[in-house]
Structure formats: C-alpha cells, structure tokens
Amino acid sequence: MDAQGWQLIVAGCLGILVGAFAVAAYWLSQRELHSVPQAPARELDDGLVRMLAVLRSAAVVLDEDERVVRASAPAYALGLVRDGAVVPPAIRELIAGVRRDGVIRDEELEVPRGPLGAGTLLMQVRVAQVTPDHLVVLAEDQTQAKRLEAIRRDFVVNISHELKTPVGALTLLAETVQDAADDPEAVRRFAGRMQTEAVRLSALVHEIIELSRLQVAGALTELATVEVDQVVQEAVDRARTTADGKRVRLSVGGQHGVQVFGQHDLLVTAVRNLVDNAVAYSGEASHVGVGVRLQDDIVEIAVVDEGIGISQTDQERVFERFYRVDPARSRATGGTGLGLSIVKHVAADHGGDVTVWSQPGRGSTFTLRLPRAAAPAVPDAAPDEGAHVHRSAS
C-alpha cells in the first residue's frame, strides 16, 4: 500500500477517535448536569418554627402538596397526623378551602378520636396561610372543657330542683306556724318539722360543696400513705350514732395493716357515705358489716347490709347525682342523693372505683377498690364475730 493509502487510513481512524471522544464528552456532561442536586425547598422561617414549638395547641405545617412538613407532639397524640398527612376529613376540607381563596378558617369540629371505635374529639381548628407555599393548622382539644360545661349545667339544674323541696317546705311551715300562733301544740309539731327540713337542707348544701370540690381537677392536694384500718374505724365511729338510733349493729373485719396512697379525710368521707347508706336502708335491729380484703394489690373495702336491696335497673344509676332508688324513703331518712356520687369521685381521684352487688330483699354490698400502697406483706387477721363478708361484689 502506498503512502497516500496509509494517510487515508490514519485520517479515518483519527476521525473515529475524535467522534468517540465527542460522544463521551457529551455523555459525561449530561450525567453531571443531571447529578447536580436540585435547589432545596424553601425552609420555614425560624421565628415561625420557634412559635410553633411553644404552642400548647396541636400544630401542623403543610407544604403545597399537603404533605406534613412539621407537626407537634399533640398533633400525633390526638391522631390528627398519620403517615405524613392530616387524617380527619373535616380538617382536610378546611385546608382545601384556604388553598382556594387564602381566607383563614376557624371552626369547631367533631373529629374521630382514632382509627377504631366511635369515640370523638371536639376540636377548635384554625387554618391559615403562613407563606406562599405553607399552611398552618392549629387545633385545640375542647372535649374536656365541653364535658365540664355540660356537668356544671346539669349540676345547676339538679341543684335548683333539689333545693326547691326543703326551701319550699320551710316556707310553708313558717307560714303555718305563724297562723297557728295560738296553738302551742301545733307550733311545737311544725317547729319540729322545720328543724328536720333545715337539717336536710344543711346536709344537701354540705354535700353539694363537697362534690363540687371533688369535681375540680387536682382535688387531691396532699397525697400520703393512708392506713385503711384508721379510715374504716373513723368512718364507722362517725356513723355509730345513727346506727344506734335504729339498733343497727356495726362490725368491722378482714385484713389489717393495709395501706393506700391518698387523702385520709376524703377516704373517710367515702367509706362513711357507704356505711350511712347501708344503715339508712337497713331495717331495725339489723346488721351492717365492713370488711377489708387485699387481692392482687387491690384493696377492697366492702360494706354489706341486710336492707331492701336494689334492682338491676337501679344499680346502673345509683352513682348518678341526686338519683334515689326510693325517693320517698330517701327523703324520709334525710338522704340527698349525692352520697354515692361523692364515693364515685373519691374512688376515681384515688385511681380506683366502686362497684355494687345487690338483689331486692337480700341486701346490698358496695365495694370501694383502691390500689395498694407498697408495703410489707399483710397477714390475715381474725375478723370480728359477725363481720364476715358472705356476698361477693362481683
């Protein structure tokens, strides 16, 4: 092959190499171009972030795609945010409205408490645009406040109704005494009835005040280790005068040395209310027993009577305020209908509960159950004669 042929071959090879290098260079440039990271999304203003951190409300920040950019712990705890998105449909509708017109939405909504069950939360929800791309959702849980408002409203209605009876009776009796001023015997009789109504009114006011205090959050201000023996003995001693008047025998038995955490005076009030109820609804010369038992670190204080008993229907309502199984008998015995409601609140404030077992004609057993305070093992003690609890509260 002559020199000209070799020159053509070399020139062709050089052309191929140059083309290959050009293609490689283009490919590398495109790869580097696409590997350059995109500019970061606009971050939230530091002032906004700090403000959201100190809010007590549930706070959620959403980007333009409705993805959660930031959410506070209450937002997760209340179930408003899950898997990076706002869950309740009602709140999502507010968000969509603000996206459309930019107008702040502020509404009270009822939203599901969780993915299961029928429980709901009452939320005050506010949605606003805070940056061109971001929305903020603020939600305040109003469930507890609304519940307390309903309790107060019902309480005022009940009080108004209950106070009318003794106040009206006192007014009528006072007028009768005035008209019978010339009849000493009638004056004495009506004066005695006035005294009975005044005592009942005083008891009603006292228990209303006591129940109102218990319904306030944080009613237990002085927690301490409480000896159950002392609580039971003091409650029984306070009820003994009334019991003696009906010749009702009171006895105490069960385990000794058991302790609970709580407030001594409130526990005495609860146990005394149970004993007073047992005495009031027991017949003459009957027996009321108070027994203490420790089972699975739960202290059970059972008050057993031989009274008229409670029907199954009434058992479901006996712990309601002002509810009376037998209104006529309750008024005759001076009952206010608040004693068992107070027991229920005391039990709840001490982390326990109160249950009832009863059958008409066979008496009743009310059991106050409280968590046991850490203490050495408690030996069984021989109960007083007649103090055995034969019926179960379960």
Order of alpha helices (4+ residues) and beta strands (2+ residues): alpha-alpha-beta-beta-alpha-beta-beta-alpha-beta-beta-beta-alpha-alpha-beta-alpha-beta-beta-alpha-beta-beta-alpha-alpha-alpha-beta-beta
